[in-house]
Amino acid sequence: MSTSSAVKGTVLNFNLSPADIERRAETLVAEGKKVQDGVAAQTNPTFANVIVPLATRQNEQDADYSVVTFLQNVSTDKSIRDASMAAEEKLDAFEIESMMREDVYRAVRAVFDNKSEVASLGPEDRRLVEKMELVFRRHGLALDKDKREHLGKIRMRLSELAIKFSRNINEGDGRAVLTRDELEGLPSDFFEGRATEVADGQEGFVVTTKYPDIIPVMRLAKREETRERMFVVEGQRCPENIPILQEAVALRLEAAQLLGYKTHAEFVLEENMAKAPTPVLDFENDLRSRLNVLADKEIDEIEALKKADKQAAGKPYTGLYGWDYRYYTNLVKERKHSINDEEVKQYFPVKEVTRSILDIYQNMLSLRFVKVDNPPVWHADVEMYEVWEATEETFVGHFYLDLFPREGKYNHAAVWPIRAGFDRPDGSREYPVAAMVANFPKPTMSAPALLTHDDATTLLHELGHVFHGICSVTKWALFHGTRTERDFVEAPSQMLENWSWEPSVLQKFAVHHQTGEPIPEALVKRLVAAKNEGAGLFNLRQLFFGLYDMAIHNTADGKVDVKGLYNELYEDIARFQNGSHDTWGIATIGHMMGGYDTGYYGYMWSQVFSADMYASRFVKDGVFNPQTGLDYRYEILRPGSSRDAMDSLIKFMGRKPNNRAFLKSIGLNDPSSN
């Protein structure tokens, strides 16, 4: 699947046919089974003949698994996407079967119970033994045979459901045909190159639910009817995903209770920094009460604007709805701070912004990036980069950028850690690979691709995940990069979002796409002043997702209506009405079936750590301080999960984290809090 280079490790091959994908999946299963059979046959289990072969298999097969399952998210060929999904089902089923093998667990447990051998191991090897035993136990190997087999069937079904849920989202875009009048308020470049169709006897523009379409419409369309229509189009996507999620919630609870936990949340959180549901709910409910104080004032401002609009139109005011949120919060920002997204994005051409942000990362992390000409990639839009140490000829890894939308592609922004770095048995090293996938606006006939400031912040965030993977150096793939506690994994990327609010940084990467002039200092000041405008409502929306996630997963009886509860909590927590439409917005929230179940709270939980890291080191030492950047690379990124996240935070900051900087960062300055 790859071609070798002595200096640079291996370059991956993404040019696979459906038959190639199927064969690779079959080979992975056969090779994995061979390793497990060998481990199970050991009569004198040791670290060397049990743990090492199992972990080495993960090291060496990680990239092949990632490539064949990744293609479903990026290929333009439906047959390849289908083959990739089928391969993922086959491989996930094999992994579930593997974790149910009692003979393999007996060998692992024998090593785990050999306290003298475990004590003689180095820290990462010792952690590997402990983690491997725990993973087997959490898959039910301590249960009797009947319960274990039933648990295996549940896990198989959950895997099938997750793949279907994701496929439905990727292939289930919504669309509407809207006239120029209905799209009043949208800038001229929104219409350039846009497909048109005739609907109801009128020619209109095709508007989809992909981010570059729906976000500008919800933010800028002056006609409430237009925003309402797109809200409904988005909210009625993928109805087939509602019964999938409903079934998954019930199965997760059944699996957790088979293992002796009261709820699925209790099962998941055991391995996170939070450890249990109570600290999560305490954190979220405390934050909700604080944010409501901010949101009360924001609601008053928004209501006043909407009431004035209704009065001018001679229509009654009936309340604030989900389709009002982006439009009126943007209007408040424009009027209070003279911030106009169209003006701002002229300074954020994607090509220049990407290059400048990569320069920031190079300097901060003491790295050097080399763009690869004619790279072996999955689509012509994709760029590939080599990563080297800044001052020496030492290779570090590869990364890919796939930034623009296309048919059948993953709909949001995310990073895939395609390959972990690891030590080979002969002492040489394999190097990490990561791929960033996004859906930023494409170039038009009259202008290059232009980003909003929010898009630039997203680019910084996602590249943070890329370099978490690239900079991590661990012996075992199991601990590499972003494979940390789930409620810490966002912290390194969130910390780097702060650069998009630093005036000295903005003036480095924000340049006018026509004149090349840096963004004016006055505009930067207005942007920074508006940073926390609407922070109450924005963060309540984040809390809504986290509290909903806990509500469906921290239940002991499973009596939850995933659709009804979503709509009910949305109105209660996010504070906007759904209106009279029958919608099911949860059907397109991929987190609930994509590995973030009982994990959404982590986005805000980890902000406590990201804000503290930024304030205590980068603000204090200087955002361009090279030693601080190196400390961050070596103490936060490099260890991955080869040690606890809390240990890494203490190493970097010199103390345990607290929430003072976090509260201040979202407009809740409370220096007495701990």
C-alpha positions as semicolon CSV with decimal commas, in nm:
position;residue;x (nm);y (nm);z (nm)
1;M;0,000;0,000;0,000
2;S;0,295;0,235;0,024
3;T;0,633;0,314;-0,125
4;S;0,944;0,327;0,091
5;S;1,201;0,601;0,139
6;A;1,488;0,541;0,377
7;V;1,488;0,899;0,506
8;K;1,117;0,977;0,508
9;G;0,960;0,649;0,613
10;T;0,673;0,549;0,384
11;V;0,436;0,739;0,159
12;L;0,083;0,602;0,166
13;N;-0,111;0,496;-0,143
14;F;-0,473;0,620;-0,154
15;N;-0,528;0,515;-0,517
16;L;-0,723;0,199;-0,437
17;S;-0,999;0,031;-0,635
18;P;-1,298;-0,130;-0,460
19;A;-1,130;-0,469;-0,515
20;D;-0,805;-0,338;-0,363
21;I;-0,995;-0,218;-0,057
22;E;-1,172;-0,550;-0,014
23;R;-0,845;-0,747;-0,048
24;R;-0,666;-0,520;0,198
25;A;-0,944;-0,565;0,455
26;E;-0,929;-0,944;0,414
27;T;-0,550;-0,939;0,454
28;L;-0,573;-0,729;0,770
29;V;-0,819;-0,976;0,921
30;A;-0,606;-1,278;0,825
31;E;-0,285;-1,123;0,958
32;G;-0,456;-1,013;1,278
33;K;-0,599;-1,359;1,340
34;K;-0,256;-1,516;1,286
35;V;-0,100;-1,289;1,551
36;Q;-0,379;-1,361;1,798
37;D;-0,357;-1,737;1,744
38;G;0,014;-1,718;1,814
39;V;-0,042;-1,525;2,135
40;A;-0,313;-1,765;2,252
41;A;-0,080;-2,062;2,198
42;Q;0,185;-1,934;2,439
43;T;0,238;-2,173;2,730
44;N;0,455;-1,928;2,925
45;P;0,305;-1,583;2,860
46;T;0,546;-1,291;2,888
47;F;0,552;-0,928;2,784
48;A;0,772;-1,020;2,487
49;N;0,560;-1,306;2,347
50;V;0,211;-1,170;2,427
51;I;0,193;-0,793;2,468
52;V;0,459;-0,704;2,211
53;P;0,305;-0,905;1,921
54;L;-0,042;-0,762;1,987
55;A;0,084;-0,403;2,010
56;T;0,317;-0,448;1,713
57;R;0,023;-0,563;1,505
58;Q;-0,155;-0,236;1,585
59;N;0,158;-0,037;1,505
60;E;0,204;-0,201;1,166
61;Q;-0,161;-0,232;1,057
62;D;-0,282;0,106;1,179
63;A;-0,216;0,289;0,851
64;D;-0,370;0,023;0,626
65;Y;-0,686;0,022;0,840
66;S;-0,701;0,403;0,832
67;V;-0,656;0,434;0,455
68;V;-0,923;0,183;0,356
69;T;-1,177;0,327;0,602
70;F;-1,086;0,695;0,538
71;L;-1,175;0,685;0,168
72;Q;-1,549;0,673;0,239
73;N;-1,519;1,034;0,360
74;V;-1,329;1,183;0,065
75;S;-1,364;0,980;-0,254
76;T;-1,576;1,115;-0,541
77;D;-1,640;0,756;-0,656
78;K;-1,944;0,605;-0,487
79;S;-1,820;0,251;-0,549
80;I;-1,503;0,334;-0,355
81;R;-1,701;0,496;-0,075
82;D;-1,924;0,189;-0,055
83;A;-1,624;-0,045;-0,055
84;S;-1,461;0,162;0,219
85;M;-1,774;0,141;0,434
86;A;-1,798;-0,233;0,377
87;A;-1,432;-0,269;0,473
88;E;-1,492;-0,072;0,792
89;E;-1,782;-0,300;0,883
90;K;-1,565;-0,608;0,822
91;L;-1,268;-0,470;1,017
92;D;-1,478;-0,342;1,306
93;A;-1,651;-0,677;1,331
94;F;-1,312;-0,849;1,344
95;E;-1,189;-0,609;1,615
96;I;-1,498;-0,682;1,823
97;E;-1,444;-1,056;1,779
98;S;-1,077;-1,008;1,871
99;M;-1,165;-0,835;2,196
100;M;-1,396;-1,124;2,286
101;R;-1,126;-1,394;2,257
102;E;-1,097;-1,552;2,597
103;D;-0,780;-1,741;2,504
104;V;-0,600;-1,417;2,412
105;Y;-0,726;-1,245;2,727
106;R;-0,595;-1,531;2,942
107;A;-0,248;-1,472;2,802
108;V;-0,273;-1,094;2,854
109;R;-0,408;-1,144;3,205
110;A;-0,120;-1,379;3,290
111;V;0,128;-1,106;3,201
112;F;-0,076;-0,845;3,389
113;D;-0,078;-1,066;3,700
114;N;0,300;-1,117;3,684
115;K;0,371;-0,817;3,905
116;S;0,749;-0,864;3,911
117;E;0,775;-0,862;3,530
118;V;0,539;-0,565;3,496
119;A;0,737;-0,372;3,760
120;S;1,057;-0,428;3,562
121;L;0,916;-0,263;3,248
122;G;0,963;0,097;3,143
123;P;0,676;0,343;3,202
124;E;0,520;0,322;2,853
125;D;0,549;-0,059;2,836
126;R;0,395;-0,090;3,183
127;R;0,112;0,141;3,083
128;L;0,061;-0,073;2,772
129;V;0,006;-0,389;2,978
130;E;-0,239;-0,212;3,209
131;K;-0,430;-0,052;2,921
132;M;-0,452;-0,375;2,722
133;E;-0,590;-0,570;3,018
134;L;-0,844;-0,294;3,092
135;V;-0,965;-0,283;2,730
136;F;-1,027;-0,659;2,731
137;R;-1,210;-0,636;3,063
138;R;-1,427;-0,349;2,935
139;H;-1,519;-0,574;2,643
140;G;-1,666;-0,828;2,883
141;L;-1,389;-1,085;2,921
142;A;-1,464;-1,107;3,293
143;L;-1,825;-1,210;3,213
144;D;-1,953;-1,563;3,172
145;K;-1,965;-1,701;2,817
146;D;-2,334;-1,631;2,744
147;K;-2,316;-1,270;2,856
148;R;-1,988;-1,220;2,675
149;E;-2,132;-1,350;2,348
150;H;-2,440;-1,131;2,388
151;L;-2,217;-0,828;2,450
152;G;-2,025;-0,911;2,133
153;K;-2,347;-0,912;1,931
154;I;-2,441;-0,572;2,079
155;R;-2,103;-0,427;1,984
156;M;-2,135;-0,565;1,630
157;R;-2,473;-0,407;1,589
158;L;-2,350;-0,072;1,725
159;S;-2,068;-0,074;1,472
160;E;-2,312;-0,137;1,187
161;L;-2,538;0,143;1,309
162;A;-2,250;0,393;1,337
163;I;-2,139;0,330;0,979
164;K;-2,496;0,368;0,846
165;F;-2,549;0,688;1,045
166;S;-2,231;0,843;0,901
167;R;-2,308;0,733;0,545
168;N;-2,657;0,882;0,565
169;I;-2,514;1,220;0,672
170;N;-2,243;1,226;0,403
171;E;-2,489;1,135;0,127
172;G;-2,799;1,308;0,260
173;D;-2,747;1,676;0,181
174;G;-3,058;1,893;0,178
175;R;-3,122;2,156;-0,088
176;A;-3,358;2,435;-0,182
177;V;-3,402;2,653;-0,492
178;L;-3,423;3,019;-0,394
179;T;-3,459;3,336;-0,603
180;R;-3,227;3,636;-0,587
181;D;-3,500;3,826;-0,401
182;E;-3,538;3,546;-0,148
183;L;-3,162;3,562;-0,096
184;E;-3,158;3,935;-0,032
185;G;-2,861;4,023;0,189
186;L;-2,619;3,767;0,040
187;P;-2,305;3,911;-0,123
188;S;-2,251;3,896;-0,498
189;D;-1,980;3,628;-0,476
190;F;-2,237;3,391;-0,322
191;F;-2,409;3,375;-0,662
192;E;-2,102;3,343;-0,883
193;G;-2,082;3,002;-1,044
194;R;-2,382;2,879;-0,844
195;A;-2,609;2,626;-1,014
196;T;-2,958;2,741;-1,110
197;E;-3,283;2,552;-1,158
198;V;-3,642;2,632;-1,239
199;A;-3,880;2,568;-0,949
200;D;-4,247;2,668;-0,941
201;G;-4,203;2,847;-1,273
202;Q;-3,918;3,066;-1,151
203;E;-3,546;3,032;-1,200
204;G;-3,358;3,022;-0,872
205;F;-3,024;2,936;-0,720
206;V;-2,949;2,595;-0,571
207;V;-2,860;2,629;-0,202
208;T;-2,746;2,317;-0,018
209;T;-2,693;2,234;0,347
210;K;-2,315;2,224;0,302
211;Y;-2,142;2,479;0,524
212;P;-2,038;2,731;0,254
213;D;-2,406;2,752;0,149
214;I;-2,616;2,732;0,461
215;I;-2,403;2,933;0,704
216;P;-2,402;3,255;0,495
217;V;-2,776;3,219;0,432
218;M;-2,858;3,175;0,801
219;R;-2,630;3,465;0,889
220;L;-2,709;3,716;0,615
221;A;-3,046;3,646;0,448
222;K;-3,274;3,934;0,541
223;R;-3,599;3,750;0,474
224;E;-3,707;3,545;0,772
225;E;-3,901;3,310;0,543
226;T;-3,575;3,218;0,363
227;R;-3,389;3,146;0,685
228;E;-3,686;2,950;0,818
229;R;-3,699;2,742;0,500
230;M;-3,330;2,651;0,523
231;F;-3,365;2,575;0,895
232;V;-3,637;2,324;0,807
233;V;-3,441;2,177;0,513
234;E;-3,144;2,120;0,745
235;G;-3,363;2,000;1,032
236;Q;-3,543;1,741;0,819
237;R;-3,234;1,571;0,674
238;C;-3,170;1,201;0,732
239;P;-3,493;1,095;0,908
240;E;-3,362;0,737;0,885
241;N;-3,098;0,830;1,144
242;I;-3,352;0,882;1,424
243;P;-3,436;0,511;1,470
244;I;-3,065;0,433;1,433
245;L;-2,974;0,662;1,723
246;Q;-3,272;0,542;1,927
247;E;-3,157;0,182;1,889
248;A;-2,795;0,274;1,964
249;V;-2,887;0,446;2,290
250;A;-3,075;0,137;2,406
251;L;-2,792;-0,096;2,303
252;R;-2,527;0,116;2,475
253;L;-2,723;0,103;2,800
254;E;-2,771;-0,272;2,771
255;A;-2,398;-0,321;2,712
256;A;-2,302;-0,099;3,006
257;Q;-2,535;-0,281;3,242
258;L;-2,404;-0,619;3,129
259;L;-2,063;-0,494;3,242
260;G;-2,196;-0,381;3,579
261;Y;-2,237;-0,007;3,520
262;K;-2,561;0,178;3,594
263;T;-2,551;0,388;3,277
264;H;-2,360;0,416;2,952
265;A;-2,222;0,751;3,071
266;E;-2,077;0,584;3,379
267;F;-1,906;0,327;3,155
268;V;-1,757;0,585;2,917
269;L;-1,644;0,839;3,176
270;E;-1,445;0,587;3,376
271;E;-1,155;0,637;3,132
272;N;-1,186;1,016;3,103
273;M;-1,044;1,292;3,319
274;A;-1,393;1,348;3,463
275;K;-1,413;0,983;3,583
276;A;-1,791;0,991;3,653
277;P;-2,118;1,163;3,547
278;T;-2,157;1,383;3,857
279;P;-1,855;1,611;3,791
280;V;-1,968;1,653;3,430
281;L;-2,324;1,749;3,523
282;D;-2,203;1,978;3,803
283;F;-1,968;2,153;3,557
284;E;-2,234;2,192;3,290
285;N;-2,514;2,307;3,519
286;D;-2,291;2,557;3,702
287;L;-2,176;2,698;3,370
288;R;-2,532;2,711;3,241
289;S;-2,646;2,928;3,531
290;R;-2,350;3,164;3,479
291;L;-2,407;3,186;3,103
292;N;-2,777;3,258;3,140
293;V;-2,685;3,588;3,304
294;L;-2,500;3,688;2,987
295;A;-2,768;3,537;2,761
296;D;-3,047;3,738;2,928
297;K;-2,884;4,061;2,809
298;E;-2,813;3,918;2,464
299;I;-3,174;3,801;2,423
300;D;-3,297;4,152;2,511
301;E;-3,079;4,303;2,236
302;I;-3,185;4,046;1,976
303;E;-3,552;4,073;2,065
304;A;-3,539;4,451;2,025
305;L;-3,395;4,414;1,673
306;K;-3,647;4,153;1,565
307;K;-3,940;4,344;1,712
308;A;-3,830;4,653;1,518
309;D;-3,808;4,449;1,198
310;K;-4,155;4,306;1,253
311;Q;-4,301;4,646;1,331
312;A;-4,147;4,794;1,014
313;A;-4,300;4,509;0,812
314;G;-4,637;4,544;0,982
315;K;-4,622;4,191;1,119
316;P;-4,669;4,063;1,475
317;Y;-4,368;3,953;1,682
318;T;-4,415;3,590;1,788
319;G;-4,076;3,510;1,944
320;L;-3,720;3,407;1,863
321;Y;-3,666;3,093;1,656
322;G;-3,373;2,874;1,562
323;W;-3,346;3,047;1,224
324;D;-3,302;3,384;1,400
325;Y;-2,993;3,291;1,600
326;R;-2,712;3,345;1,348
327;Y;-2,882;3,636;1,171
328;Y;-2,949;3,852;1,475
329;T;-2,630;3,771;1,666
330;N;-2,442;3,874;1,350
331;L;-2,654;4,190;1,324
332;V;-2,574;4,285;1,684
333;K;-2,203;4,235;1,614
334;E;-2,224;4,449;1,299
335;R;-2,406;4,734;1,471
336;K;-2,215;4,740;1,800
337;H;-1,868;4,681;1,664
338;S;-1,895;4,774;1,294
339;I;-1,794;4,418;1,205
340;N;-1,903;4,314;0,860
341;D;-1,813;3,960;0,753
342;E;-1,787;4,066;0,390
343;E;-1,533;4,333;0,478
344;V;-1,339;4,097;0,705
345;K;-1,313;3,806;0,463
346;Q;-1,142;4,023;0,200
347;Y;-0,837;3,989;0,427
348;F;-0,859;3,610;0,457
349;P;-0,781;3,452;0,117
350;V;-0,752;3,083;0,192
351;K;-0,422;3,028;0,012
352;E;-0,238;3,309;0,190
353;V;-0,403;3,241;0,527
354;T;-0,312;2,873;0,509
355;R;0,049;2,954;0,421
356;S;0,076;3,211;0,702
357;I;-0,084;2,984;0,962
358;L;0,155;2,707;0,863
359;D;0,438;2,957;0,913
360;I;0,307;3,026;1,264
361;Y;0,309;2,654;1,342
362;Q;0,656;2,611;1,193
363;N;0,798;2,884;1,413
364;M;0,611;2,783;1,726
365;L;0,700;2,414;1,705
366;S;1,048;2,455;1,551
367;L;0,948;2,262;1,239
368;R;0,987;2,306;0,864
369;F;0,715;2,218;0,610
370;V;0,787;2,127;0,248
371;K;0,497;2,116;0,003
372;V;0,513;1,804;-0,218
373;D;0,480;1,856;-0,594
374;N;0,244;1,620;-0,780
375;P;0,160;1,430;-0,462
376;P;-0,003;1,085;-0,458
377;V;-0,339;1,196;-0,318
378;W;-0,709;1,103;-0,343
379;H;-0,825;1,423;-0,522
380;A;-0,668;1,705;-0,721
381;D;-0,769;1,960;-0,454
382;V;-0,554;1,790;-0,190
383;E;-0,215;1,927;-0,084
384;M;0,054;1,713;0,079
385;Y;0,336;1,836;0,303
386;E;0,650;1,686;0,448
387;V;0,743;1,789;0,803
388;W;1,108;1,823;0,906
389;E;1,290;1,952;1,211
390;A;1,359;2,323;1,157
391;T;1,736;2,313;1,199
392;E;1,834;1,961;1,099
393;E;1,766;1,701;0,832
394;T;1,544;1,492;1,054
395;F;1,209;1,384;0,910
396;V;0,903;1,414;1,135
397;G;0,595;1,316;0,929
398;H;0,346;1,393;0,650
399;F;0,014;1,577;0,648
400;Y;-0,258;1,640;0,390
401;L;-0,498;1,934;0,349
402;D;-0,834;1,869;0,174
403;L;-1,011;2,201;0,224
404;F;-1,298;2,240;-0,026
405;P;-1,645;2,080;-0,054
406;R;-1,747;1,828;-0,318
407;E;-2,016;1,569;-0,374
408;G;-2,011;1,275;-0,134
409;K;-1,744;1,427;0,087
410;Y;-1,753;1,448;0,467
411;N;-1,962;1,757;0,548
412;H;-1,776;1,926;0,832
413;A;-1,416;1,991;0,941
414;A;-1,214;1,715;1,103
415;V;-0,872;1,552;1,120
416;W;-0,798;1,184;1,059
417;P;-0,482;1,050;1,226
418;I;-0,403;0,822;0,934
419;R;-0,088;0,671;1,081
420;A;0,069;0,678;1,425
421;G;0,442;0,707;1,460
422;F;0,604;0,406;1,628
423;D;0,931;0,221;1,689
424;R;0,992;-0,079;1,463
425;P;1,140;-0,398;1,608
426;D;1,472;-0,327;1,430
427;G;1,501;0,010;1,608
428;S;1,406;0,226;1,308
429;R;1,105;0,454;1,319
430;E;0,783;0,486;1,120
431;Y;0,654;0,841;1,097
432;P;0,306;0,983;1,158
433;V;0,057;1,094;0,894
434;A;-0,253;1,311;0,943
435;A;-0,521;1,445;0,707
436;M;-0,732;1,755;0,759
437;V;-1,069;1,757;0,580
438;A;-1,278;2,076;0,563
439;N;-1,546;2,248;0,357
440;F;-1,428;2,605;0,309
441;P;-1,572;2,825;0,031
442;K;-1,429;2,758;-0,315
443;P;-1,280;3,027;-0,543
444;T;-1,517;3,214;-0,776
445;M;-1,462;3,370;-1,119
446;S;-1,387;3,709;-0,962
447;A;-1,218;3,624;-0,633
448;P;-1,005;3,357;-0,470
449;A;-1,145;3,137;-0,195
450;L;-1,210;3,371;0,098
451;L;-1,251;3,269;0,461
452;T;-1,452;3,428;0,736
453;H;-1,268;3,494;1,060
454;D;-1,455;3,194;1,203
455;D;-1,316;2,980;0,918
456;A;-0,962;3,098;0,997
457;T;-1,016;3,002;1,360
458;T;-1,137;2,658;1,247
459;L;-0,825;2,620;1,034
460;L;-0,604;2,697;1,336
461;H;-0,803;2,452;1,549
462;E;-0,794;2,160;1,306
463;L;-0,427;2,210;1,228
464;G;-0,376;2,185;1,603
465;H;-0,506;1,827;1,580
466;V;-0,278;1,764;1,282
467;F;0,032;1,870;1,472
468;H;-0,074;1,687;1,787
469;G;-0,039;1,376;1,575
470;I;0,272;1,487;1,386
471;C;0,464;1,597;1,698
472;S;0,374;1,297;1,912
473;V;0,656;1,050;1,972
474;T;0,553;0,726;2,139
475;K;0,675;0,369;2,123
476;W;0,326;0,227;2,073
477;A;0,048;0,342;1,837
478;L;-0,205;0,289;2,116
479;F;-0,075;0,602;2,289
480;H;0,002;0,819;1,990
481;G;-0,110;1,178;1,936
482;T;-0,479;1,248;1,985
483;R;-0,547;0,909;2,147
484;T;-0,568;1,083;2,483
485;E;-0,853;1,104;2,731
486;R;-1,154;1,220;2,529
487;D;-1,221;1,519;2,754
488;F;-0,865;1,645;2,698
489;V;-0,821;1,577;2,326
490;E;-0,968;1,913;2,215
491;A;-0,757;2,122;2,455
492;P;-0,439;2,149;2,244
493;S;-0,640;2,261;1,940
494;Q;-0,861;2,497;2,137
495;M;-0,553;2,658;2,286
496;L;-0,430;2,742;1,936
497;E;-0,757;2,915;1,844
498;N;-0,636;3,203;2,059
499;W;-0,390;3,301;1,786
500;S;-0,680;3,418;1,570
501;W;-0,755;3,684;1,832
502;E;-0,399;3,809;1,882
503;P;-0,351;4,142;1,697
504;S;0,018;4,074;1,633
505;V;-0,068;3,733;1,485
506;L;-0,365;3,852;1,279
507;Q;-0,150;4,114;1,112
508;K;0,091;3,840;1,010
509;F;-0,160;3,625;0,823
510;A;-0,457;3,849;0,730
511;V;-0,381;4,031;0,401
512;H;-0,617;4,182;0,144
513;H;-0,655;3,945;-0,150
514;Q;-0,626;4,227;-0,407
515;T;-0,380;4,476;-0,258
516;G;-0,173;4,251;-0,034
517;E;-0,211;4,506;0,245
518;P;-0,225;4,366;0,601
519;I;-0,555;4,389;0,785
520;P;-0,597;4,743;0,927
521;E;-0,521;4,785;1,295
522;A;-0,861;4,948;1,351
523;L;-1,042;4,646;1,205
524;V;-0,834;4,411;1,421
525;K;-0,932;4,612;1,729
526;R;-1,299;4,587;1,635
527;L;-1,267;4,211;1,579
528;V;-1,100;4,156;1,915
529;A;-1,353;4,381;2,092
530;A;-1,634;4,169;1,944
531;K;-1,477;3,836;2,050
532;N;-1,724;3,767;2,331
533;E;-2,022;3,934;2,168
534;G;-2,297;3,672;2,196
535;A;-2,080;3,445;2,413
536;G;-2,369;3,363;2,643
537;L;-2,593;3,226;2,369
538;F;-2,307;3,067;2,175
539;N;-2,184;2,873;2,477
540;L;-2,537;2,779;2,582
541;R;-2,570;2,611;2,240
542;Q;-2,254;2,415;2,315
543;L;-2,387;2,325;2,658
544;F;-2,714;2,216;2,501
545;F;-2,535;1,948;2,297
546;G;-2,340;1,834;2,602
547;L;-2,644;1,819;2,829
548;Y;-2,847;1,640;2,561
549;D;-2,567;1,387;2,522
550;M;-2,570;1,324;2,897
551;A;-2,951;1,310;2,907
552;I;-2,972;1,025;2,656
553;H;-2,671;0,835;2,793
554;N;-2,688;0,888;3,169
555;T;-3,017;0,706;3,213
556;A;-3,061;0,375;3,393
557;D;-3,395;0,280;3,234
558;G;-3,333;0,383;2,872
559;K;-3,669;0,558;2,848
560;V;-3,563;0,846;2,625
561;D;-3,713;0,984;2,306
562;V;-3,403;1,100;2,119
563;K;-3,596;1,325;1,880
564;G;-3,844;1,475;2,125
565;L;-3,582;1,534;2,395
566;Y;-3,355;1,710;2,145
567;N;-3,624;1,960;2,049
568;E;-3,734;2,008;2,409
569;L;-3,384;2,073;2,546
570;Y;-3,296;2,295;2,251
571;E;-3,573;2,537;2,342
572;D;-3,502;2,512;2,715
573;I;-3,122;2,547;2,709
574;A;-3,033;2,721;2,381
575;R;-3,333;2,953;2,434
576;F;-3,466;2,963;2,077
577;Q;-3,791;2,805;1,962
578;N;-3,823;2,534;1,698
579;G;-4,150;2,674;1,568
580;S;-4,435;2,455;1,446
581;H;-4,217;2,249;1,209
582;D;-4,150;1,883;1,267
583;T;-3,768;1,871;1,265
584;W;-3,506;1,626;1,391
585;G;-3,178;1,814;1,403
586;I;-3,006;1,539;1,602
587;A;-3,011;1,317;1,292
588;T;-2,712;1,503;1,145
589;I;-2,503;1,548;1,461
590;G;-2,235;1,292;1,379
591;H;-2,079;1,307;1,724
592;M;-2,355;1,097;1,877
593;M;-2,260;0,799;1,659
594;G;-1,900;0,890;1,576
595;G;-1,719;0,818;1,900
596;Y;-1,822;1,123;2,101
597;D;-2,116;0,962;2,284
598;T;-2,097;1,090;2,643
599;G;-1,813;1,301;2,513
600;Y;-1,962;1,626;2,385
601;Y;-1,916;1,791;2,725
602;G;-1,542;1,757;2,654
603;Y;-1,547;2,054;2,416
604;M;-1,616;2,291;2,706
605;W;-1,446;2,084;2,976
606;S;-1,120;2,094;2,782
607;Q;-1,149;2,470;2,734
608;V;-1,062;2,501;3,101
609;F;-0,724;2,349;3,019
610;S;-0,674;2,529;2,687
611;A;-0,745;2,873;2,836
612;D;-0,517;2,806;3,132
613;M;-0,229;2,684;2,911
614;Y;-0,259;2,991;2,692
615;A;-0,282;3,245;2,975
616;S;-0,021;3,091;3,203
617;R;0,249;3,036;2,941
618;F;0,187;3,200;2,602
619;V;0,039;3,527;2,725
620;K;0,288;3,545;3,011
621;D;0,599;3,446;2,809
622;G;0,495;3,600;2,475
623;V;0,299;3,428;2,199
624;F;0,609;3,406;1,977
625;N;0,844;3,286;2,251
626;P;1,025;2,990;2,090
627;Q;1,101;2,816;2,421
628;T;0,733;2,822;2,518
629;G;0,647;2,668;2,181
630;L;0,905;2,395;2,233
631;D;0,782;2,328;2,587
632;Y;0,431;2,296;2,446
633;R;0,552;2,057;2,177
634;Y;0,749;1,838;2,417
635;E;0,523;1,840;2,725
636;I;0,173;1,851;2,571
637;L;0,195;1,713;2,216
638;R;0,486;1,470;2,225
639;P;0,366;1,232;2,504
640;G;0,024;1,157;2,348
641;S;-0,141;0,937;2,611
642;S;0,180;0,764;2,716
643;R;0,114;0,949;3,042
644;D;-0,200;1,099;3,199
645;A;-0,312;1,432;3,052
646;M;-0,306;1,588;3,398
647;D;0,064;1,499;3,430
648;S;0,133;1,669;3,096
649;L;-0,056;1,982;3,204
650;I;0,136;2,002;3,530
651;K;0,467;1,956;3,345
652;F;0,381;2,240;3,105
653;M;0,228;2,486;3,352
654;G;0,416;2,394;3,669
655;R;0,089;2,345;3,859
656;K;-0,257;2,192;3,835
657;P;-0,502;2,377;3,608
658;N;-0,782;2,602;3,734
659;N;-1,082;2,765;3,561
660;R;-1,004;3,136;3,609
661;A;-0,866;3,194;3,259
662;F;-1,152;2,992;3,107
663;L;-1,423;3,199;3,274
664;K;-1,249;3,520;3,170
665;S;-1,211;3,393;2,812
666;I;-1,588;3,359;2,768
667;G;-1,676;3,688;2,934
668;L;-1,732;3,554;3,286
669;N;-1,453;3,716;3,482
670;D;-1,461;3,551;3,824
671;P;-1,108;3,549;3,972
672;S;-1,229;3,394;4,296
673;S;-1,332;3,068;4,122
674;N;-1,116;2,758;4,134
